[in-house]
Amino acid sequence: MMGTRNTSLDLNNHLFEQLERLNDEGLTSEELEVEIERSRALTDVSKQIIENSKVALDAQKLKAEYTGQVTIPNMIEASSNE
């Protein structure tokens, strides 16, 4: 995945994909346990990504307030090919 640009939309898609895997009624007990652990890890990482995005957005808000320059952090905006 190096070289790719991830956005909040990508994160949202990953979270919904994980939700779909958890909802798979064909999973064995062992497979469900694996997906539950994967979900916990994904949730932990997602929380950190969201917190980082909040910090970046707050910094841009402060910059806009004092300089008038309005930009959206790359990690937040949707990719240009959508």
C-alpha positions, 0 to 999 in steps of 0.5 A: 500500500505504500504510495497510495493516498488514504482518506477518511472515505477509505477508512469509512470503506474499510470499516464497513467492509469489516462490518460485512465480514462480521455479519457473515453468517457462514463463519465458523466460531473460530473464523468469527473470533479471528474477525472479532480480533481483526475488528478490535485492531481496526477500531484501535487504528481507526480511532488514532487516524481519526484523532490525527485527522482532528488535530490536522483539521484544528491546525488548518482552522487556526491557520485559516483564522489568522491568515485567511488561507483555507485548505483541507488536510489531504487525509480528510478530503476525498481523492480527486478520482471520485 
